[in-house]
């Protein structure tokens, strides 16, 4: 099973199904969301084994998986480190996400016939809003994962699920902390839910793509701050 966040890590497997390798793999993905790990950080095998209470062979297996997903850089002559996205890689990634998220929201809308779906979406919006008001980033991240998992489950498209979970957004957001990102997410998720529940596939597609456009705009504004010397730059 492939990874990811902003968007990718949203579809992590239930904890009851996690193997030892999964535990390390998803622990690092989640750690990127919560700033426990940051791009460029060295991942020391012994430290990870102690952190996750697993053997070193398990850590090596997880590192191979993370490397295959493009989340870490693995070199024979250097220690493992969390990948750093270049400026071009970051914006190329958002171009891909924009199209995939539009497809995801369209697919969910097409399948939105079960009244339980509306209840699930409205419930998770309530959790997101409460977490935002309380400035609880961990609760917000958990609710965001649930939000995307609901949309994926609604659509029931296995290929889209597979594509969605290969996106490397946790690295992007860990690398560039956008101050207004939670506010952007909450407003955009509310717009997405309204469009999905309305049954309007075009509006849902547009709402999904607009979310990524808003994130891209925020990132561009962040880069403008970098150019003014306010923040550290994204590598070229």
C-alpha positions as a Markdown table, in Angstrom:
| # | Residue | x | y | z |
|---|---|---|---|---|
| 1 | Unk | 0.0 | 0.0 | 0.0 |
| 2 | Unk | 1.4 | 3.4 | -0.9 |
| 3 | Unk | 1.6 | 6.5 | 1.2 |
| 4 | Unk | 1.0 | 9.7 | 1.7 |
| 5 | Unk | -1.0 | 13.7 | 3.0 |
| 6 | Unk | -1.9 | 16.8 | 2.6 |
| 7 | Unk | -3.5 | 14.6 | 1.2 |
| 8 | Unk | -1.9 | 11.2 | 1.1 |
| 9 | Unk | -1.7 | 10.3 | 4.7 |
| 10 | Unk | -5.4 | 10.9 | 4.9 |
| 11 | Unk | -6.0 | 7.3 | 3.9 |
| 12 | Unk | -3.8 | 5.5 | 6.4 |
| 13 | Unk | -4.8 | 2.0 | 7.4 |
| 14 | Unk | -6.7 | 1.2 | 10.6 |
| 15 | Unk | -4.3 | 0.8 | 13.5 |
| 16 | Unk | -5.4 | -2.7 | 14.2 |
| 17 | Unk | -4.0 | -3.8 | 10.8 |
| 18 | Unk | -0.6 | -2.3 | 11.2 |
| 19 | Unk | 2.5 | -4.5 | 10.9 |
| 20 | Unk | 5.7 | -3.5 | 12.7 |
| 21 | Unk | 6.9 | -2.1 | 9.4 |
| 22 | Unk | 3.6 | -0.2 | 8.9 |
| 23 | Unk | 4.0 | 1.2 | 12.4 |
| 24 | Unk | 7.3 | 2.9 | 11.4 |
| 25 | Unk | 6.2 | 3.8 | 8.0 |
| 26 | Unk | 3.0 | 5.6 | 9.0 |
| 27 | Unk | 4.6 | 6.9 | 12.2 |
| 28 | Unk | 7.0 | 8.9 | 10.1 |
| 29 | Unk | 4.3 | 10.1 | 7.7 |
| 30 | Unk | 2.2 | 11.2 | 10.6 |
| 31 | Unk | 5.3 | 12.7 | 12.2 |
| 32 | Unk | 5.7 | 15.0 | 9.2 |
| 33 | Unk | 2.2 | 16.3 | 9.7 |
| 34 | Unk | 2.9 | 17.1 | 13.3 |
| 35 | Unk | 6.4 | 18.5 | 12.8 |
| 36 | Unk | 8.0 | 15.6 | 14.7 |
| 37 | Unk | 10.0 | 15.1 | 11.5 |
| 38 | Unk | 11.1 | 17.8 | 9.1 |
| 39 | Unk | 12.5 | 17.8 | 5.5 |
| 40 | Unk | 16.2 | 17.3 | 5.5 |
| 41 | Unk | 16.3 | 15.6 | 8.9 |
| 42 | Unk | 18.5 | 12.6 | 9.3 |
| 43 | Unk | 16.7 | 9.4 | 10.3 |
| 44 | Unk | 18.9 | 7.4 | 12.6 |
| 45 | Unk | 18.2 | 3.7 | 12.5 |
| 46 | Unk | 18.9 | 3.1 | 16.2 |
| 47 | Unk | 16.8 | 6.1 | 17.3 |
| 48 | Unk | 13.8 | 5.0 | 15.2 |
| 49 | Unk | 14.1 | 1.4 | 16.5 |
| 50 | Unk | 13.9 | 2.8 | 20.0 |
| 51 | Unk | 11.1 | 5.3 | 19.2 |
| 52 | Unk | 8.8 | 2.7 | 17.6 |
| 53 | Unk | 9.9 | -0.3 | 19.8 |
| 54 | Unk | 10.9 | -2.4 | 16.8 |
| 55 | Unk | 14.1 | -4.1 | 15.6 |
| 56 | Unk | 16.5 | -2.5 | 13.2 |
| 57 | Unk | 15.6 | -4.9 | 10.4 |
| 58 | Unk | 12.0 | -3.5 | 10.6 |
| 59 | Unk | 13.3 | 0.0 | 10.4 |
| 60 | Unk | 15.3 | -0.8 | 7.3 |
| 61 | Unk | 12.2 | -2.3 | 5.7 |
| 62 | Unk | 10.2 | 0.8 | 6.5 |
| 63 | Unk | 13.0 | 3.0 | 5.1 |
| 64 | Unk | 13.0 | 1.1 | 1.8 |
| 65 | Unk | 9.2 | 1.6 | 1.6 |
| 66 | Unk | 9.5 | 5.3 | 2.4 |
| 67 | Unk | 12.3 | 5.6 | -0.2 |
| 68 | Unk | 10.1 | 3.8 | -2.8 |
| 69 | Unk | 7.4 | 6.4 | -2.1 |
| 70 | Unk | 9.8 | 9.3 | -2.5 |
| 71 | Unk | 9.4 | 10.4 | 1.1 |
| 72 | Unk | 13.0 | 9.9 | 2.1 |
| 73 | Unk | 16.4 | 9.9 | 0.4 |
| 74 | Unk | 18.2 | 6.7 | 0.7 |
| 75 | Unk | 21.9 | 6.5 | -0.2 |
| 76 | Unk | 24.5 | 3.8 | 0.3 |
| 77 | Unk | 27.1 | 6.3 | 1.4 |
| 78 | Unk | 24.9 | 8.7 | 3.4 |
| 79 | Unk | 22.4 | 8.3 | 6.2 |
| 80 | Unk | 18.7 | 8.3 | 5.4 |
| 81 | Unk | 17.0 | 11.7 | 5.5 |
| 82 | Unk | 13.6 | 13.1 | 4.9 |
| 83 | Unk | 13.3 | 14.3 | 1.3 |
| 84 | Unk | 13.4 | 18.0 | 0.5 |
| 85 | Unk | 11.2 | 19.2 | -2.4 |
| 86 | Unk | 12.6 | 21.8 | -4.8 |
| 87 | Unk | 10.5 | 24.7 | -5.8 |
| 88 | Unk | 9.6 | 23.2 | -9.2 |
| 89 | Unk | 8.8 | 19.8 | -7.6 |
| 90 | Unk | 6.4 | 21.5 | -5.1 |
| 91 | Unk | 4.5 | 23.4 | -7.8 |
| 92 | Unk | 4.5 | 20.4 | -10.1 |
| 93 | Unk | 3.0 | 18.4 | -7.3 |
| 94 | Unk | 0.2 | 20.9 | -6.7 |
| 95 | Unk | -0.7 | 20.7 | -10.4 |
| 96 | Unk | -1.2 | 17.0 | -10.1 |
| 97 | Unk | -3.1 | 17.3 | -6.9 |
| 98 | Unk | -5.5 | 19.8 | -8.3 |
| 99 | Unk | -6.6 | 17.4 | -11.0 |
| 100 | Unk | -6.8 | 14.4 | -8.7 |
| 101 | Unk | -8.8 | 16.3 | -6.0 |
| 102 | Unk | -11.2 | 17.5 | -8.6 |
| 103 | Unk | -11.8 | 14.0 | -9.8 |
| 104 | Unk | -12.1 | 12.8 | -6.2 |
| 105 | Unk | -14.8 | 15.3 | -5.3 |
| 106 | Unk | -16.6 | 14.6 | -8.6 |
| 107 | Unk | -16.6 | 10.8 | -8.0 |
| 108 | Unk | -17.8 | 11.2 | -4.4 |
| 109 | Unk | -20.7 | 13.4 | -5.6 |
| 110 | Unk | -21.7 | 10.8 | -8.2 |
| 111 | Unk | -22.0 | 8.2 | -5.5 |
| 112 | Unk | -23.6 | 10.5 | -2.9 |
| 113 | Unk | -27.0 | 8.7 | -2.5 |
| 114 | Unk | -26.7 | 7.3 | 1.0 |
| 115 | Unk | -28.0 | 9.7 | 3.7 |
| 116 | Unk | -25.2 | 8.3 | 5.9 |
| 117 | Unk | -22.7 | 10.1 | 3.7 |
| 118 | Unk | -24.2 | 13.5 | 4.5 |
| 119 | Unk | -24.1 | 12.7 | 8.2 |
| 120 | Unk | -20.4 | 11.6 | 8.0 |
| 121 | Unk | -19.3 | 14.7 | 6.1 |
| 122 | Unk | -21.2 | 17.1 | 8.4 |
| 123 | Unk | -19.9 | 15.3 | 11.4 |
| 124 | Unk | -16.3 | 15.6 | 10.3 |
| 125 | Unk | -16.8 | 19.3 | 9.4 |
| 126 | Unk | -17.9 | 19.8 | 13.0 |
| 127 | Unk | -14.8 | 18.1 | 14.3 |
| 128 | Unk | -12.6 | 20.2 | 12.0 |
| 129 | Unk | -14.2 | 23.4 | 13.1 |
| 130 | Unk | -13.8 | 22.6 | 16.8 |
| 131 | Unk | -10.2 | 21.6 | 16.3 |
| 132 | Unk | -9.6 | 24.9 | 14.4 |
| 133 | Unk | -11.2 | 27.0 | 17.1 |
| 134 | Unk | -9.1 | 25.3 | 19.8 |
| 135 | Unk | -5.9 | 25.5 | 17.7 |
| 136 | Unk | -5.5 | 21.8 | 18.1 |
| 137 | Unk | -3.3 | 20.9 | 15.1 |
| 138 | Unk | -3.2 | 17.2 | 15.9 |
| 139 | Unk | -7.0 | 16.9 | 16.1 |
| 140 | Unk | -7.3 | 18.9 | 12.9 |
| 141 | Unk | -4.9 | 16.6 | 11.1 |
| 142 | Unk | -6.7 | 13.5 | 12.3 |
| 143 | Unk | -10.1 | 14.9 | 11.2 |
| 144 | Unk | -8.6 | 15.9 | 7.8 |
| 145 | Unk | -7.5 | 12.3 | 7.3 |
| 146 | Unk | -11.0 | 11.2 | 8.1 |
| 147 | Unk | -12.5 | 13.8 | 5.7 |
| 148 | Unk | -10.5 | 12.5 | 2.7 |
| 149 | Unk | -11.1 | 8.9 | 3.7 |
| 150 | Unk | -14.9 | 9.5 | 3.6 |
| 151 | Unk | -14.7 | 11.0 | 0.2 |
| 152 | Unk | -12.6 | 8.1 | -1.1 |
| 153 | Unk | -15.0 | 5.6 | 0.4 |
| 154 | Unk | -17.9 | 7.3 | -1.1 |
| 155 | Unk | -16.4 | 7.2 | -4.6 |
| 156 | Unk | -15.3 | 3.6 | -4.2 |
| 157 | Unk | -12.7 | 4.0 | -7.0 |
| 158 | Unk | -9.8 | 1.7 | -6.1 |
| 159 | Unk | -7.5 | 3.2 | -8.8 |
| 160 | Unk | -8.2 | 6.7 | -7.6 |
| 161 | Unk | -7.5 | 5.6 | -4.0 |
| 162 | Unk | -4.2 | 4.2 | -5.1 |
| 163 | Unk | -3.2 | 7.4 | -7.0 |
| 164 | Unk | -4.4 | 9.6 | -4.1 |
| 165 | Unk | -2.2 | 7.8 | -1.6 |
| 166 | Unk | 1.0 | 8.3 | -3.7 |
| 167 | Unk | 1.1 | 12.1 | -3.3 |
| 168 | Unk | 3.9 | 13.6 | -1.3 |
| 169 | Unk | 2.0 | 16.6 | 0.3 |
| 170 | Unk | 3.2 | 15.8 | 3.9 |
| 171 | Unk | 6.7 | 16.8 | 2.8 |
| 172 | Unk | 5.5 | 20.0 | 1.1 |
| 173 | Unk | 3.5 | 21.1 | 4.1 |
| 174 | Unk | 6.3 | 20.1 | 6.5 |
| 175 | Unk | 8.8 | 22.0 | 4.5 |
| 176 | Unk | 6.7 | 25.1 | 4.0 |
| 177 | Unk | 4.6 | 25.9 | 7.0 |
| 178 | Unk | 1.8 | 28.1 | 5.6 |
| 179 | Unk | 0.4 | 30.2 | 8.5 |
| 180 | Unk | -3.2 | 30.4 | 7.1 |
| 181 | Unk | -3.4 | 26.8 | 5.9 |
| 182 | Unk | -5.9 | 25.5 | 8.5 |
| 183 | Unk | -8.2 | 28.4 | 7.8 |
| 184 | Unk | -8.0 | 27.8 | 4.1 |
| 185 | Unk | -8.7 | 24.1 | 4.6 |
| 186 | Unk | -11.7 | 24.6 | 6.8 |
| 187 | Unk | -13.3 | 27.1 | 4.5 |
| 188 | Unk | -12.6 | 25.0 | 1.4 |
| 189 | Unk | -13.7 | 21.7 | 3.0 |
| 190 | Unk | -17.0 | 23.4 | 3.9 |
| 191 | Unk | -17.4 | 24.5 | 0.2 |
| 192 | Unk | -16.5 | 21.0 | -1.0 |
| 193 | Unk | -19.1 | 19.3 | 1.3 |
| 194 | Unk | -21.8 | 21.7 | 0.2 |
| 195 | Unk | -21.1 | 21.0 | -3.5 |
| 196 | Unk | -20.9 | 17.2 | -3.0 |
| 197 | Unk | -24.1 | 17.1 | -1.0 |
| 198 | Unk | -25.9 | 19.2 | -3.6 |
| 199 | Unk | -25.3 | 16.5 | -6.2 |
| 200 | Unk | -23.6 | 18.9 | -8.6 |
| 201 | Unk | -20.6 | 17.1 | -10.0 |
| 202 | Unk | -19.3 | 20.2 | -11.8 |
| 203 | Unk | -19.5 | 22.3 | -8.7 |
| 204 | Unk | -17.8 | 19.6 | -6.6 |
| 205 | Unk | -15.0 | 19.3 | -9.2 |
| 206 | Unk | -14.5 | 23.1 | -9.1 |
| 207 | Unk | -14.5 | 23.2 | -5.3 |
| 208 | Unk | -11.9 | 20.5 | -5.1 |
| 209 | Unk | -9.6 | 22.2 | -7.6 |
| 210 | Unk | -10.2 | 25.6 | -6.0 |
| 211 | Unk | -8.9 | 24.2 | -2.7 |
| 212 | Unk | -5.5 | 23.4 | -4.4 |
| 213 | Unk | -5.5 | 26.7 | -6.2 |
| 214 | Unk | -5.9 | 28.5 | -2.8 |
| 215 | Unk | -3.0 | 26.4 | -1.3 |
| 216 | Unk | -0.9 | 27.3 | -4.3 |
| 217 | Unk | -1.7 | 31.0 | -3.9 |
| 218 | Unk | -0.8 | 30.8 | -0.2 |
| 219 | Unk | 2.5 | 29.1 | -1.0 |
| 220 | Unk | 3.3 | 31.8 | -3.6 |
| 221 | Unk | 2.6 | 34.4 | -0.9 |
| 222 | Unk | 4.9 | 32.6 | 1.4 |
| 223 | Unk | 7.6 | 32.7 | -1.2 |
| 224 | Unk | 7.1 | 36.4 | -1.5 |
| 225 | Unk | 7.9 | 36.6 | 2.2 |
| 226 | Unk | 11.0 | 34.6 | 1.6 |
| 227 | Unk | 12.1 | 37.0 | -1.0 |
| 228 | Unk | 11.7 | 39.8 | 1.5 |
| 229 | Unk | 13.9 | 37.8 | 3.9 |
| 230 | Unk | 11.1 | 37.1 | 6.4 |
| 231 | Unk | 11.3 | 33.3 | 6.0 |
| 232 | Unk | 13.8 | 30.6 | 4.9 |
| 233 | Unk | 13.6 | 29.8 | 1.2 |
| 234 | Unk | 12.4 | 26.7 | -0.7 |
| 235 | Unk | 15.4 | 25.1 | -2.5 |
| 236 | Unk | 15.6 | 25.6 | -6.3 |
